[in-house]
Structure formats: C-alpha cells, structure tokens
C-alpha cells in the first residue's frame, strides 16, 4: 500500500486512539499554570534513533542498523514500534505480524531486562485490541523499569479499554509525573473527556500542542483539538484546528477527514463526499470508509454506498487475518446496517473480553437492534455512567427509551444528543432531528 511521507508523531505508544482531574489530581501541574515545563528526563518516545523524517525513513534506518548490528535488541524493539505505527498510519494491518516478529526477536536476545520490547508488545497488543495482553506486557515492563513513563502510558491505555477507569487515571497521572509531554498530556485529555470535563480535555490537549517538538506532532495535536471542538458543536473552531493541522503537515490525512466532516455539517454534501473520497483513497480507515458510504447514501448514491460498506467488511477480514479483533467495530456497523444478529454476537463476545463504556454502548445498540430494549437499557445506562458526553450514546439512549415506551425520556436524550453535537452522525443526526420534531410536537 502506498504510503505518503507522513511524519511520525511522538505518540507511538499512545494506543489506538486511546485517548478528572478531581481527587485524582490528574494534570495538577498544568492546572497551576505550569504549561511550559519541559519533560523531566528521557524522551517522550521509544523511537530514539530517529525523531524526524517520514516513518518509511525511520524503518529503513533501523533496518540498516540491524544489518550491521544484528544483536541490537533495542533497535529491534524500536523497529517493532515503528511497524505498529506504520500500520496505524496506513490502515494496513499486515505490519502487525512484522512488528510481532521483530519484537519477539528482541525478546529472544534479551528477555530479562528488555522493557522496551515489552512496551512494544503492549502497544502491538493494544493495536490488535487485545487489551488484557497489553496490560500484562505493560505490567512486565513496569516491573523491570518502574521509572519509565512510557510503561504507565501503555498500562493506562489498556486499563481504559478494559473499563478499569480509576486504575487508568492513576496510571496516566503517574505518566504525567514521570514523563510530562505530548503523550502523557494527550492521555489526560482523553481521561477528562471520558468524565465529561470537556474544557479540561481541551486545555490538556492544548498543553500537548504547546510542548510538541515538531510540525508533525503539532498537526496531530491540532487535529485532536479539532475533534474535541467538532464533537461539542464548535464547528468554526474545529475547522480552524483542522486547517491548522493540514497546514502544519499536508500529508496528515485525518485533518482532511475533519474538513470533510465540517463540510457536511455546513450542508455541503458534495464537497464532503469529494474530500472523504480523497481521504479513503490514501487512508482507508474503516471509520472513514463508513462515513463515505453514509455520505453516498445521503446523496442518493446507494450503489456507491453499498460499495463502501462491502469494503468495510473486506477490511474487517483483512484485519482479522492479521490478528486484530474487530468485534466492537463490527457490532456497531452491523447494528447500523441491517445485520442485527451478527451485531449482537460480536458485541457479546467483546463484552466478555472487556467492560468499557464503548463496549457497553455497542452491546446496548445491538440488543436494541434485536428488539431487546429492556436489556439494552441496562447496558446503555452503564455506558452513560461515567459522565462521557457522547452524542451518539445519547441518541442510542433515546432510541432505546422510545422503544420501551418512555417518550419523555427519549425526547430528553434526543435533545441532549443534538445539544452536544447536532452533527454527530451522517446517518443518525438527521433521524434525531426528525424524531425530535415529530415526537416533541406530539408531546
């Protein structure tokens, strides 16, 4: 798969999009205004041989080094992390087996003190959505080097995805205390967002932007700020953040996807479709392919939509073939696109593995698609229990309550969904507006 010159961000062990304070004291230094504090010790990444240049160049450099020094276990660990990042940046999961091979090679050379490879294995397991394994590797790395901030990052990432939120927040706090910088501040931003503290999440991500060391890292952080703004109805701010990200690193594709969302939110369906078509051609991330299919459907191009949805299923098979668990993603996709039984099977399987609010919401939605709304509400309540202000969660809650017969609660949740983000979904936001107009008027 062709890879444009995307520069590596120093968030190599951030997890897969894993991104409060309160009594836990998260980000307490930044709350005191100490935004300019430099990292205390070490580097904010394990990819120390090369911190700039395209990821292709980093991989080539490490490969050349290993030809000369075939017993350099640290370079094997760095190469494994680079392969994990390459898979994420290209949406090509065939890099994951490569990553596993070189990380195992690193461990075969040094299995006793090799915390770098263990952090790499944790990042790989997280990328494959095996968060129990990621936690296990992270704990092994911590036992060897408890002073290294990166180990707390991968541990916290895994704890978040397993639904162990207090433990995750404590791990992120330890990372901030040990290794303040882009990776730790970004994690705090996500932790705050999960608890409904959106201003705190924005402040934390702005702090991450402020300490970045390269334009590529700034582009990543600016894009995250754009997502936070878009998800909480600040469209103009989101557009500015996405344009800044695109200007900082023109090869950073997610910024173009953000601009496609902005175009759709402003009613320019044609521009949104063109932008997202270009994004998918370079970076066929399943979420982007689904959005393109929904844009096609919204414009009446049902043939194009079917083609994109078929691509999603083909991609899912490719991910599974390379060791990635996609049950969560398929549960939502199948529930949305007419495969309720498959959705419920996938959601239940994922719930057996982890108990995060994302999985609770997916299971609730799959149960609703199968007409089991009483059971669905039990899980949707759990999804809403930590304060996460997610418009799609509110919409799911509304549909479940309406199906149960509680229209008053349904209207309330529809209002919350649209107040949080009136453009939360190409597929469902228009439905939410229509239902609110119809049911609200009747009430």
ABEGO torsion letter per residue (X at the ends): XBBBBBBBBAAAAAEBGBXXBEAAGBGAAAAAGBAABBBABEBABABAABABEBAAAAAAAAAAAAAABAABAAAAAAAAAAAAAAAAAAGBAAAAAAAAAAAAAAAAABAAABAAAAAAAAAAAAAAGBAAAAAAAAAAAAAABAABAAAAAAAAAAAAAAGBAAAAAAAAAAAAAABBEAAAAAAAAAAAAAAGBAAAAAAAAAAAAAABABAAAAAAAAAAAAAAAAAAGBAAAAAAAAAAAAAABAABAAAAAAAAAAAAAAGBAAAAAAAAAAAAAABBBAAAAAAAAAAAAAAGBAAAAAAAAAAAAAAAAAAAAAGBBAAAAAAAAAAAAGBAAAAAAAAAAAAAABABAAAAAAAAAAAAAAGBAAAAAAAAAAAAAAGBBBAAAAAAAAAAAAAAGBAAAAAAAAAAAAAABAAABAAAAAAAAAAAAAAAAAX
